[in-house]
Amino acid sequence: MGFSHIGYRLSLFGFGLARKQINRTVKTTKEKLCKNNHMEPKLNTINKRSAEMEDIKINVKFKISALWIAMLFVFAYVDIFAFYRPGIIEGIMAGKVAAFQIDQVFLFLTTLYITIPSIMVFLSLVLKPVINRWANIIVGILYIVSILLSLIGEVWFFIFGSIVESLLLSLIVWYAWKWPKREDYL
């Protein structure tokens, strides 16, 4: 064993002594604080309150915005999964989707249709409560109607996805309708 190795072990031993001294100081400081505040030191005890889970009140704007995001995810994935159906990609390559011709008007209207709920994610967070409430109620109801009308003649996975979208939109409308009054936040 070389000299440097012995020095290393001595420094570790010194560090261990210093750590014990720090722990002893912290412990006595805690005991003094507890004694001065007429409290018993609680070491390794389980407090009933610590077992309860913390919950915070989430602002309705965040709830509605999160629901728009969730609806958009379901919306996107249902449309993506639709490509797995036989004949869909071939129809798109031929310029047709269902009974619609794929042209500039179709692409513009489809983009507009998906842009509105995308913008609602942001608007739900920044609009004033009265405008926000009515925007979410109106847009939510219009989208529920449009989704339910698109179900005619669809396959079961598309129907399931559309029902989930409609439920999420219904929650948006419900939260907007039940928008808390100012005193509910105080």
Residue pairs with C-beta under 8 A, 6 or more apart in sequence:
30 41
31 41
33 39
34 40
34 41
57 185
59 185
60 175
60 176
60 179
60 180
61 124
61 125
61 132
62 125
63 175
64 124
64 132
64 136
64 172
64 175
64 176
65 120
65 121
65 122
65 124
65 125
67 168
67 169
67 171
67 172
67 175
68 117
68 120
68 121
68 124
68 172
69 121
70 168
71 117
71 165
71 168
71 169
71 172
72 114
72 117
72 118
72 121
74 161
74 164
74 165
74 168
75 114
75 117
75 161
75 165
77 161
78 157
78 158
78 161
78 162
78 165
81 157
81 161
82 88
82 158
83 89
85 155
91 97
92 102
95 101
95 102
95 103
96 102
97 106
100 106
113 146
116 139
116 143
117 139
117 143
120 135
120 136
120 139
123 132
123 135
124 132
124 136
127 135
129 179
132 176
132 179
133 176
133 177
133 179
134 176
136 172
136 173
136 175
136 176
137 173
137 176
137 177
140 169
140 170
140 172
140 173
140 176
141 169
141 173
143 165
143 169
144 166
144 169
144 170
144 173
147 162
147 165
147 166
147 169
148 162
148 166
150 162
151 158
151 159
151 162
154 162
